[in-house]
Amino acid sequence: MAITSEYETFRSSVPNGIDDPDLANLVHVLAAASAGTGEVRGDTRERLLVAAIEAFAREGFGGTSMRTLASAVGIKAAAIYAHFPSKESILSAALARAYCSFLVDVVVPQDGDEPWRRLDGLCRRHMTFQLNRSGLAAASDSLLNNQSVLTIADPTVQRVLREARSSYFGWLYREVVHLRRSVRSPDARVQTRCILTLCDSLTQSSSDVLSVNHEAVIDRYMAVVWNILGIHDPTERSE
């Protein structure tokens, strides 16, 4: 049915057979937190989630009214309550959906046994997410980094989001440590944070950069990643 198309598209993207149990738990908890139940799993609800996260980032949580959100998806304000009990619940579901989509697109795919392949895959998919879904990525990044907004969300969603973001840092950090062939050190953490910041920055790229083929842009940024780590681009050796 057309009314469930957007929800079904999302639901079908959430895999059941994720090997890492911690990742599987995070994905499915976030998916459940954003999914809704029964008849409210429809296209209008999905469009509200997209409109809400961008409006909250642009106007602020307090500056965004239910009327504004309703107008964005072509319904009356009162109709929102058929999908969400409150504005806070919309925020919670929107944040959960955004980060669940990120994990599914970026972390779930597997890249093989070599650390450089895993790091290369994570970074490239992170950058691709930022480029292909720039509106969602920029809005969710802004809200997730705003503690005053994040604390408005449901406590369970807050906890899982903190855990998910910490886990993503940990997965990247592990590959950085392996590539450095050294004990864990402050430098490895600094390098990991630099790489994360670089990947996130694709949403702020200028129009002249974005006019170039996305793959070419990502190749340029990956060259910077290898420079941050002080190693020669290992993808050149694999060709």
N, C-alpha and C positions, 0 to 999 in steps of 0.2 A: 504494500500500500504506500502511496506517495507520502502520506503524513509521517511515516516512520523512516523514510529514506535516509535522512541525515543521521539519525540515531543508529540505524542498522549499519551504515557506512563506518561510523566510529566503532561500534561494537565488534564488527567483523575484523577490524584492524588490531584488536587486542588478542594476542595469541594465548592459547591455553598451555602449550608445552614449553614454557620457559625453563631452561636448565637451572639457572641460579635461583634458589628458593627465596632469597632475600629480595631479588629483583621481581620475581613473580608475585610476592606478597605486596610489594609497593604498587605495582601496576594494577593489580586487581582491587586493592583497597581504594586507590584513587579513581579507578573506573567506576566502582560501586558508588563512591561519594558523589559522582557527577551524573549518574545515569538516570535518576528518577525511577518511578515505578509505574507499572500498568499503563493506563491510557495517557499519562502525561509524557510518555516517551515519544514525542513527536517533533516534527520539523520546527514548529514555533519555539519549543523549548530549546532546541539546538541553536536557533538563530538568536535567542535571548542570551545564551551563554557567550556567543561571539560578540554581540553588541555590548554586553555588560562589561566584559573585561577591558575592551577598548575605551568605553565611556568612563569607567572607574579610573583608568590610567590617565585619561585626558582631562577629566573634570574633577577628579577626586571622588572618594566614596560619598562624602557629605554633599558634594555639589551635583551628584547624579540622582535625579528623582525617578520614581517608578514611571511617571508620565513620560520622561525622556526615553527610558528603555522601551516602553510600550510603543512610542512613536517610531522608534528605530526599526521595529519589526512589523509595524502596521496593525497593531491591535490597541484596544482600550486598556488603560491602566488597571482597571479592575480585573481584566482577563489574565493578568500576570499571576494572580493568586491561584489560578487553576494549575499552575506549574510550580510555583515557589511560595512558601508561606511568608517570606520576608526578603528584604533587600540583602540582609546578611547571608541568607541561605543561597541567594544568587551568587554572591561573591565567593562563598565556599565552593559551590559547584563549578564555577568558572575557573577558579584557580586549580582545583583538582583536575578538571578536564584538560587544561592547558599543559600541566606538567605530566599528566599521564600520556598525552599525545607526544610530548618530548621524549619520554622514556621509551615508548613504543617505536618511534622513528629513529632514535639515536642510539640507545643502549641495547635493546633487544637483539638486533642483528649481530651475528658472530663473524669474526674475522680470522680465525686460525690461531695457531699456537705461539707465533712469534710476537713479542711485546711491541715491536715497531708497527706490525700490521694492525694490532689491536688499537694502538694509539692513533695511527693514521686513520683507521676506520671511524673511531669515535669522533675525532676532530672534523673529519670531512662531513660526516652526517650532521654534526652539530652546526657547522657552517651552512650546510644545505638547508637545514631547518630554519635558520635565521634568515636566509635569503628567500626561500620559497614561501615562508609563512611569517613574513616580516612584521605585519601588523599584530598578529597574535604574540609573536616572540617578544617584540618590543614592549607591548602592554604587560604581558605576564612578568617579564624581567623587572619592569618598573614597580609593579605591585609587590612582587616577592621580596624586593629590596627595601620596601617601605614598611618598617616594623609597625608603625601606627595603624596602617591599613590591615596588615596581616593579622594583627591581634583581634580584629573584628570577626574574622572567620571562625567557623566551628572549631573548638579545641582539638578534636580528633584530626580534622583536616590540617590544622596548623602543625600538629605533631608529625603527621605522615609527610607533609611537605618538607619540614626541617630534616627529617630522616632521609628523604629521597634526595634532597640537594646535597646533604653530607655524603651520602653514598656515591653520588655521581662524582663528587670531588675525589672520594677515595678510589674509585675505579680508575680515574685518570692518573691520580698520584701513584698508584701501584705500577702502572706502565712506565711512568717517568722514572721511578726508582729502578725498575728492571733495566731500562735503557741506560741509566747512568752507571750501572754495575757497581753500585756503592751502597753503603749503609744509608738508612733514612737520615736525612739532614734537613735543616731549615732551608737550604738552597733548593732542595727538591720541592718543598712546599711553595716556595716563592715562584719557582718555575711553573708549577701547576697552576697557580693563581694567574700568572701572566698568560698562560695558554687559554684558560677559561675566559679571561677578559678579552683576549684577541678574538676568540670564537664568537662571544656575545656581541662584539662590536660590529659585526656584519650588518646589523639592523640599522646602524648609523652611517653606513657607507654612502658616499656622495653619488649623485646620479651618473657621473661619468664613469665611476667604478662599476656601478650596477648595469651600465649599458653594455659592458663587456660580457662575453659568455660566462655563465656562473662557474663552470668547471675551471676556466682560466683564472678567475678571481680566487677560487679556493686553492688552486695550485700556488698562487702567489703567497697567500696567507700561510699555507703549509710550509713554504720555504722559511717563513719567519718562525714558525714553530720549531723547526729543526735548528735554526740559529739560536733560539732561546735555550735549547738543550745543549748547544755546542757540539752537535754531531752532524756528520755529512748526511744528506738526504738519502735514507736507506732505500727509498723507492727506485732510485737510479741504479742501485746494485742488483735489484730484482728483475730489471728489464732485460 
